[in-house]
Amino acid sequence: MPATQDRQYYVYILTNSTRTLYVGVTNDLERRIYEHKNKLVPGFTSKYNISWLAYYEHTSDVESALAREKQIKSWRRSKKVALIESLNPRWRDLSLEWQSHSVQGY
């Protein structure tokens, strides 16, 4: 069984031009954002064009990541907005900072 201490898990919040929010968890943030941006994930994010990465945090423990996702999903919108604005007050798409070639293989 592979060692899990080297893995990273990400809890993230996506948004769109109307600031609709989506909270998710993944072990590969760049791949997952690529999937959302290219509508490879059927459902809520594709339907409402939710593809801007507004916030993310990481942990090496999958259980902590899942618990944090559940916690954030349970929050009122105002608390989610405060979390985003604590690190990203302009609501920039944080994924735009990544090198565009780093996700082309997906």
N, C-alpha and C positions, 0 to 999 in steps of 0.2 A: 504494500500500500504506500503511495507517495506521501512524503512528509507534507503536512498541511501548514506548518509554521511559515513556509516561504510564500504561501498564497496571500493575496490581498483581496479583500471584499469591499465593495463600494456601495454605499447608500447614496442615492442621487435624487435630485428634483429637476424635472424638466418643465418647461413652460412654452408658451407661444406668444403671438402678438397681442392677444387679449389677456395674457397672464393666467390662463388656465393652468392648474398645477397637476403634476403626476409624480408620484414617489415610487422608486424602484430600487432593486438591489441586484448586483451582478458581481462576478469575479473577473470580468474583463471590461472595464469602463469604455475604453476606446471602441471596441467591437460593438458593444451594446448601443452606444450613441450613434455609431454608423448605421446600425440596424434601424434605429428610430428615425434618423434623418432620411433614410432611403425607403421608409415605409415597409420594411421587411418584417415588421412586427404587426400582425393584424390586431385590430381592436381600438381601444380608446385613443392611444397616441397617434395612430394613423388617421383615424376619423377626424380628429380635431387638430391635426398638423402640429402636434406637440413635439418639438425636436430641439429646443434650445436648452443647453445645460446651464441651469441657474445656480446649482449648488451641488457639492458632493463632499463626502468624507469617507475615510477608509479605516479598516481594521484588519488584523490578521486572523480574526476569529469569526467563523461563519455564523455561529449562534448569536454573537453580539450584533453582527450586521442585520440578521433577520429580526432580532428584537428591536433594534433601532428603527428599522423600516416600519415595523408595526407601530412603534411609539409615535413616529412622525405622522404616519397615516391617521392616527387617532386624534391628532391635534386639530384645533380650529384653524381656519385659513389664516387668521391674523398672526398666529404663532409661527406658522410656516413662512409667512412673508417676513417676519422679524428675523427668522433664522437665515433666510436668503440674504436679506439686506445687511446682516451683521458681517458678511464676507463679500457680498457682491451688491453694493448699494445701487449700482446703475443697471442691474439685471442684464449684464452682458452675457453673451453665449460663451461660456468658459471653454468650450471645445474648439473655438476658433483659434485659441492659442497653440493648439497642437499642430505639429507639422502635417500638412495635407497628405504627404506620401506615407505617413505611418499607418494609415488605415486602408490604403488602396488595395491591399491583398484580400480584403474581405468581400 
